[in-house]
Amino acid sequence: MPQKTFAVAMIDALAYSLRSDPNVVVIGAHSFLSDRGLKPEDERALWDAFPDRLIDPPTSEGVCTSLVTGAAMAGMRPFLNYGTATFAYEAFNQIMSEAANVHAMSGGQLRAPLTLHMYAGIRGGGAGQHSSSPQAMYANAAGLELVLPASPADAQGLLRSAIKSNNPTVVITHTKLLAMTGDVPDGDYSIPFGQARVAREGRDITIVATSLMVREALKAAEALAKDGIEAEVIDPRTIVPLDAETICASVRKTGRLVTADEGNALCSIGSEISALVAEHAFDALKAPIMRVARPPVPIAFSPPLEAQVTPNADKIVAAAKKAMTHPA
């Protein structure tokens, strides 16, 4: 099984999709390829192989989103890259009101099989304008699928599935994951939506983590193990659809839950997972559910101020230990 960086795995998924389906087109290719840990020859190879299907449009997110939505309705399978997630805010009307609604509002006569990709997360020095983690906003838009890959294998497998999907799909990549290296299966490898991954098995507490927080949760699990606490780490991989069965089964086994997501705590992915468990596995809980997320404040450019509000392994450990010390 070859090893790839997260960035190369995404590029390979795009190349595979372009080769497999002539209706796939990539818009915003330069911002997707440049400065993402790729070797120059990797970038040139993709441009050379698909010169007429990699497009760099003018900077107008609303226009580009309208373009790909219409193209998808007409039978294309566009992949649109916004670059930094906050740039997509310029296209919220097109994403939320048009792409998300077209299938339902046409009585099922139309579909919009498009993939909307963006780089998100507290990346270091991004300040308030470039440190967004907007996953909860997209999860709250009925009609959109939402994908949060956390490993190179998932980046490749989930992106292939996103491009094949007949629904509009938002794929959010944390910038700090791009240089991550891991094993990626060969061949026609894709991951079905709605299937969570048990990243680490444990018996004492469940940690449900998304995107970069999966890596932090695994670090936290290693630290907890030194104190005799065996944490089970669940990576949902997709938020819409969400694998409620795997999450609840883990909580029924461990009796405790910590959620870890880099979005704001209020109305967050962690909030939804907490509510899900409270509705379907409340009788299994031995302690209150703990959430690790960012507080509702703009992210400062200052490194120490940024670090103060960034969710990480230490904060996950603290939340887990608080849950473990609660009387059963």
Buried (B, 14 or more C-beta within 10 A) or exposed (E): EEEBBBBBBBBBBBBBBBEEEEBBBBBBBBBBBEEBEBEEEBBEBBEEEBEEBBBEBEEEBBBBBBBBBBBBBEEBBBBBBBBBBBBBBBBBEBBBEBBBBBBEEEEEEEBBBBBBBBBBBBBEEBEEEBBBBBBBBBBEBEBBBBBBBBBBBBBBBBBBBBBBBEBBBBBBBBBBBBEBBBEBEEEEBBBEBBEBBBBBEBEBBBBBBBBBBBBBBBBBBEBBBEEEBBBBBBBBBBBBEBBBEBBBBBBBBBBBBBBBBBBBBEBBBBBBBBEBBEEBBEEBBBBEBBBBBBEEEEBBBEEEEBEEBBBBBEBBBBBBBBBBEEEE
